[in-house]
């Protein structure tokens, strides 16, 4: 897997923190984070 640029990693970290702050439901958090990776075209295990 190709290493992501520093800017992309920073964006993902900030978005995940925002999702975890704003969404209380754990399953909803997982779904939104999964969508974030899909939107960026990143394959996750």
C-alpha positions as CSV (number, residue, x, y, z in Angstrom):
1,X,0.0,0.0,0.0
2,X,1.3,3.4,-1.0
3,X,2.2,5.8,1.9
4,X,-0.3,8.7,2.1
5,X,0.9,12.3,2.0
6,X,1.2,14.3,5.2
7,X,-1.7,16.5,4.2
8,X,-4.0,13.6,3.6
9,X,-3.0,11.9,6.9
10,X,-3.7,15.2,8.7
11,X,-7.1,15.6,7.0
12,X,-8.1,12.0,8.0
13,X,-7.0,12.5,11.6
14,X,-9.0,15.8,11.9
15,X,-12.1,14.3,10.3
16,X,-12.0,11.2,12.5
17,X,-11.7,13.4,15.6
18,X,-14.7,15.5,14.4
19,X,-16.8,12.4,13.7
20,X,-16.0,10.9,17.2
21,X,-16.8,14.3,18.9
22,X,-20.1,14.9,17.1
23,X,-21.6,11.3,16.7
24,X,-22.4,9.4,19.9
25,X,-23.5,6.1,18.4
26,X,-20.4,3.8,17.9
27,X,-21.9,2.0,14.9
28,X,-22.6,5.4,13.2
29,X,-19.0,6.5,13.9
30,X,-17.7,3.4,12.2
31,X,-19.9,3.9,9.2
32,X,-18.9,7.5,8.7
33,X,-15.2,6.7,9.1
34,X,-15.6,3.9,6.5
35,X,-17.3,6.4,4.1
36,X,-14.5,8.9,4.7
37,X,-11.9,6.3,3.5
38,X,-14.1,5.3,0.5
39,X,-14.5,9.0,-0.5
40,X,-10.7,9.3,-0.6
41,X,-10.4,6.0,-2.5
42,X,-8.3,4.3,0.3
43,X,-8.6,0.6,0.7
44,X,-8.8,-0.6,4.3
45,X,-8.3,-4.1,5.7
